[in-house]
Amino acid sequence: MSRHVLVTGGAGFIGSHLARRLVARGHHVVVVDDLSTGRRENVPAGCPLLELDAGDPATMRQVINQFATLYSISITRDDIDSLITATRIEAEAKKFGGPDKFFTRQFLAKATGQSR
């Protein structure tokens, strides 16, 4: 079943690989990245790139409810503020009936057994 998926950090190394895999599985993927560390050329062909700050809840609130699934890969290991922001984004999404699935890098690391 094809889904409308948003990948934050999708221009980075991990996020772009995730986006490619989702596209290969037939999903419609949109990437959000401010390109502060990611690169435009990493975004898979055919995936729209929204150059937005995924850490800004007001900005994300405007786009988040359009997607069935949200993968947030824009969190750095040493940046606790990013984790707090991701938690806020998740709370906002749930509060306003947003994505029914929400994954952060920490969740993916635990799910795959690659804890830090």
C-alpha beads as a LAMMPS data file, in Angstrom:
LAMMPS data file: protein, C-alpha beads

116 atoms
115 bonds

1 atom types
1 bond types

-500.0 500.0 xlo xhi
-500.0 500.0 ylo yhi
-500.0 500.0 zlo zhi

Masses

1 110.0

Atoms # bond

1 1 1 0.000 0.000 0.000
2 1 1 1.476 3.337 -1.072
3 1 1 1.680 6.060 1.562
4 1 1 2.351 9.791 1.546
5 1 1 5.584 10.018 3.602
6 1 1 7.545 12.992 4.968
7 1 1 11.231 12.474 5.751
8 1 1 12.931 15.240 7.731
9 1 1 16.682 15.294 7.248
10 1 1 16.180 13.549 3.905
11 1 1 19.100 15.358 2.267
12 1 1 21.545 13.861 4.761
13 1 1 23.309 10.524 4.474
14 1 1 20.884 8.409 6.508
15 1 1 17.726 10.287 5.564
16 1 1 18.449 10.099 1.829
17 1 1 18.982 6.341 2.028
18 1 1 15.701 5.981 3.913
19 1 1 13.928 8.140 1.315
20 1 1 15.352 6.011 -1.525
21 1 1 14.192 2.816 0.143
22 1 1 10.698 4.233 0.686
23 1 1 10.489 5.341 -2.968
24 1 1 11.632 1.880 -4.066
25 1 1 8.746 0.437 -2.047
26 1 1 6.292 2.608 -3.985
27 1 1 5.684 5.394 -1.477
28 1 1 5.329 9.068 -2.374
29 1 1 8.146 10.755 -0.414
30 1 1 8.643 14.445 0.343
31 1 1 11.896 15.569 1.974
32 1 1 12.235 18.421 4.471
33 1 1 15.780 19.635 5.043
34 1 1 17.347 23.038 5.654
35 1 1 20.530 21.834 3.902
36 1 1 22.673 22.919 6.850
37 1 1 24.447 19.544 6.765
38 1 1 22.533 17.696 4.037
39 1 1 23.044 18.143 0.311
40 1 1 20.463 18.707 -2.392
41 1 1 22.063 16.042 -4.597
42 1 1 21.387 13.421 -1.889
43 1 1 17.624 13.803 -2.311
44 1 1 16.310 10.963 -4.476
45 1 1 15.133 11.870 -7.961
46 1 1 11.434 12.612 -8.027
47 1 1 11.225 13.534 -4.339
48 1 1 10.182 17.124 -3.726
49 1 1 12.551 18.988 -1.376
50 1 1 11.068 21.528 1.014
51 1 1 13.907 23.706 2.278
52 1 1 12.523 24.227 5.765
53 1 1 13.831 24.080 9.313
54 1 1 12.394 20.850 10.733
55 1 1 13.243 22.181 14.191
56 1 1 10.688 24.973 13.914
57 1 1 7.349 23.666 15.240
58 1 1 5.342 26.493 13.641
59 1 1 6.777 25.706 10.214
60 1 1 6.358 21.964 10.610
61 1 1 2.785 22.366 11.829
62 1 1 1.952 23.838 8.412
63 1 1 3.146 20.767 6.489
64 1 1 2.977 17.824 8.879
65 1 1 -0.711 16.984 8.643
66 1 1 -0.493 16.291 4.916
67 1 1 1.381 13.054 5.531
68 1 1 0.354 9.604 6.700
69 1 1 3.836 8.816 8.005
70 1 1 6.703 10.966 9.266
71 1 1 10.306 9.830 9.619
72 1 1 12.462 12.348 11.492
73 1 1 16.148 11.711 10.810
74 1 1 17.250 15.292 11.422
75 1 1 18.418 14.671 14.995
76 1 1 22.086 14.670 15.915
77 1 1 23.364 12.461 18.720
78 1 1 24.830 15.307 20.780
79 1 1 22.066 17.831 20.239
80 1 1 19.521 17.416 23.037
81 1 1 17.640 20.456 21.771
82 1 1 16.929 18.552 18.562
83 1 1 15.495 15.661 20.556
84 1 1 13.269 18.036 22.488
85 1 1 12.154 19.616 19.208
86 1 1 11.411 16.206 17.685
87 1 1 9.311 15.365 20.714
88 1 1 7.412 18.626 20.294
89 1 1 6.833 17.904 16.611
90 1 1 5.528 14.446 17.479
91 1 1 3.217 15.906 20.123
92 1 1 1.932 18.517 17.673
93 1 1 1.324 15.869 15.037
94 1 1 -0.693 13.731 17.417
95 1 1 -2.531 16.730 18.858
96 1 1 -3.755 17.802 15.435
97 1 1 -4.447 14.327 14.074
98 1 1 -1.228 14.189 12.059
99 1 1 0.811 11.161 11.015
100 1 1 -0.211 7.860 12.535
101 1 1 3.432 6.771 12.598
102 1 1 6.408 8.809 13.774
103 1 1 9.963 7.547 13.932
104 1 1 13.090 9.243 15.225
105 1 1 16.682 8.171 14.826
106 1 1 16.707 6.969 18.446
107 1 1 13.740 4.712 17.787
108 1 1 15.307 3.344 14.611
109 1 1 18.592 2.673 16.445
110 1 1 16.794 0.728 19.183
111 1 1 14.633 -1.142 16.696
112 1 1 17.658 -2.272 14.718
113 1 1 19.785 -3.021 17.788
114 1 1 22.278 -0.279 16.999
115 1 1 22.180 1.558 20.317
116 1 1 24.818 4.173 21.026

Bonds

1 1 1 2
2 1 2 3
3 1 3 4
4 1 4 5
5 1 5 6
6 1 6 7
7 1 7 8
8 1 8 9
9 1 9 10
10 1 10 11
11 1 11 12
12 1 12 13
13 1 13 14
14 1 14 15
15 1 15 16
16 1 16 17
17 1 17 18
18 1 18 19
19 1 19 20
20 1 20 21
21 1 21 22
22 1 22 23
23 1 23 24
24 1 24 25
25 1 25 26
26 1 26 27
27 1 27 28
28 1 28 29
29 1 29 30
30 1 30 31
31 1 31 32
32 1 32 33
33 1 33 34
34 1 34 35
35 1 35 36
36 1 36 37
37 1 37 38
38 1 38 39
39 1 39 40
40 1 40 41
41 1 41 42
42 1 42 43
43 1 43 44
44 1 44 45
45 1 45 46
46 1 46 47
47 1 47 48
48 1 48 49
49 1 49 50
50 1 50 51
51 1 51 52
52 1 52 53
53 1 53 54
54 1 54 55
55 1 55 56
56 1 56 57
57 1 57 58
58 1 58 59
59 1 59 60
60 1 60 61
61 1 61 62
62 1 62 63
63 1 63 64
64 1 64 65
65 1 65 66
66 1 66 67
67 1 67 68
68 1 68 69
69 1 69 70
70 1 70 71
71 1 71 72
72 1 72 73
73 1 73 74
74 1 74 75
75 1 75 76
76 1 76 77
77 1 77 78
78 1 78 79
79 1 79 80
80 1 80 81
81 1 81 82
82 1 82 83
83 1 83 84
84 1 84 85
85 1 85 86
86 1 86 87
87 1 87 88
88 1 88 89
89 1 89 90
90 1 90 91
91 1 91 92
92 1 92 93
93 1 93 94
94 1 94 95
95 1 95 96
96 1 96 97
97 1 97 98
98 1 98 99
99 1 99 100
100 1 100 101
101 1 101 102
102 1 102 103
103 1 103 104
104 1 104 105
105 1 105 106
106 1 106 107
107 1 107 108
108 1 108 109
109 1 109 110
110 1 110 111
111 1 111 112
112 1 112 113
113 1 113 114
114 1 114 115
115 1 115 116
